[in-house]
Amino acid sequence: MAKNTEVKNKKVEKVEPEVKISTPSRSPSRFVLGSCQFNRIDNVNKFISQCIDLGITTIDTGWGYGGSEHFSEKLIGQYLKKNRDKIYLIDKLPLYCMDPQKYKTFDDVLNEQLSVLGTDYIDCYMLHAVYDANIENQEEHIQGAIEFLKDKKKEGKIGSIGFSAHVDIYKAEHLLNLTNWDACMFTYNVLSGPIAEHYKEINVWQNPGKEAFQIAKNKGIHTYSMMPLESGRVLDISHDQNFIDYAFRYVKNEKSIDSILLGSSKIEHIKRSIYGEGDSLK
């Protein structure tokens, strides 16, 4: 218990959130609304509108988010019908789950996603969870996907190209050097940092630490962090509100992170994640 108390009481300088409203040129906001949790929200349109009022104008989604194929993409598509210009949209090419019997080309996948979303372009399109699956001829597959992203960017179907990955620093640096990326997304939270050695029993996603974000920033790549609470595993350490606020400050204080992905299904949790004060997380 002593080590938990020490972490909870650790003082970290409070940083006011840098919330940027997306401009017509569609730049990503400081905080990003994740959509894996949309299956736990009764009124997604209302929830997205509330997040926009907080300055969160970027939405991150993926093929299987929400628990089934296109679940969250469909809900986002409903919102985009009247609000496309309000949203900077991130979606992903699911290298890890493509069914070769159904989708013969990357074009098949992207066109289906565009159809479900009801839009003709995606602001940022990423290779999803690179290296999460043991794909045959993986490096060749990744290179082919990169060329596809570049082509679609030239065609105007994609605004920027990137990747998300749960990898160590060695694979992160390898990925960052493969092409001139516009964006990247890695896991980052308190279990990536100095307290990690005290909680080795907690099963966490692989992450490259702050070094990967710093390398990306030096290359001019927009950096996104995901899983600020490690999919809830940070709460296995403590549910104390001070500790949770510390966990979010830990991520917000990392200067090499441009945008932070938030995945709560409750608007009061989103507010607390941004401001570190206000409503309880009970």
Sequence and secondary structure as in RCSB ss.txt:
>XXXX:A:sequence
MAKNTEVKNKKVEKVEPEVKISTPSRSPSRFVLGSCQFNRIDNVNKFISQCIDLGITTIDTGWGYGGSEHFSEKL
IGQYLKKNRDKIYLIDKLPLYCMDPQKYKTFDDVLNEQLSVLGTDYIDCYMLHAVYDANIENQEEHIQGAIEFLK
DKKKEGKIGSIGFSAHVDIYKAEHLLNLTNWDACMFTYNVLSGPIAEHYKEINVWQNPGKEAFQIAKNKGIHTYS
MMPLESGRVLDISHDQNFIDYAFRYVKNEKSIDSILLGSSKIEHIKRSIYGEGDSLK
>XXXX:A:secstr
 HHHHHHHT              TT    SEEE  GGGGG S HHHHHHHHHHTT  EEE  TTTTSSTTHHHHH
HHHHHHHHGGG EEEEEE TTT  TTT  SHHHHHHHHHHHHT S EEEEEE STTSS  TTHHHHHHHHHHHHH
HHHHHTSEEEEEEEE   HHHHHHHHTSS  SEEEEE SGGGTTTGGG TTS       HHHHHHHHHTT EEEE
E TTGGGGGGGT   HHHHHHHHHHHHT TT  EEEE  SSHHHHHHHHHS SS   
